[in-house]
Amino acid sequence: MSRVCELTGKKAMVGNNVSHAMNKTKRKFDANLLKKRFFIPETGVWITLKVAASTLKTINKIGISAALKESREKGIYTK
């Protein structure tokens, strides 16, 4: 499975390693992903999602149900 946040769509970015002599080589900035279980109180079901650490802060703020609804509206989460 690819390293993409299932709720926000965050994924790896590409950049450069820059040495002291200003030599540049390509590198990847991976998203900080965690596999986490969430309980949906409306349906009484547990779901497992791979989410970014920054997404966890959003879920704590607005709730898992609102985060799922928002993600479905944007077309990112399709389950």
DOPA-772719 format. One record per residue (C-alpha): x, y, z. Coordinates in steps of 0.001 Angstrom, whole numbers, padded with zeros to 6 digits, always signed. Example, Ala and Ser with C-alpha at 12.3 -4.5 7.8 and 13.67 -1.06 7.14 Angstrom:
+012300-004500+007800+013670-001060+007140
END
This chain:
+000000+000000+000000+001260+003467-000841+002340+005912+001826-000607+008297+001521-002869+009662+004262-006324+008156+003726-008183+011240+004973-006197+014202+003642-004288+012688+000720-000913+013861+002026+001977+011990+000416+005721+012181-000092+007281+015338-001499+010505+015576-003510+013341+017950-002708+017097+018252-002540+019813+017379-000058+022115+020400-000114+025711+019969+001030+027958+022678+002427+029491+022981-001061+025932+023523-002432+025914+020174-004249+022321+019010-004691+021039+015437-004773+017415+014355-004908+015663+013123-001762+012164+012327-000543+010232+013884+002332+007835+011147+003495+004592+011985+005258+004510+011151+008985+001950+008321+008739+000501+006229+011553-001851+003257+011431-004682+004053+013859-008044+002540+014847-011049+004829+015260-014467+004114+016749-017425+005559+014838-020179+006107+017453-022987+006570+014886-022504+003090+013408-020804+001435+016381-017943+000166+014206-014138+000327+014519-012174+001306+011380-008419+001257+010791-006935+004134+008825-003434+005180+007829-003371+008874+008719-000770+011617+009038+000141+012878+012507-001198+016306+011575-004511+014686+010607-004787+013205+014112-004773+016742+015500-007616+017649+013140-009590+014546+014146-009155+015462+017832-010461+018934+017079-013477+018250+014810-014156+014545+015451-013774+011432+013300-017276+011641+011806-016772+015205+010583-013299+014367+009249-014671+011385+007295-017536+013488+005912-015121+016237+004830-012817+013704+003175-015715+012088+001287-016848+015488+000000-013353+016135-001363-013306+012668-002974-010297+011381-001046-011927+008777+001231-014203+006438-000721-014969+003565+001662
END
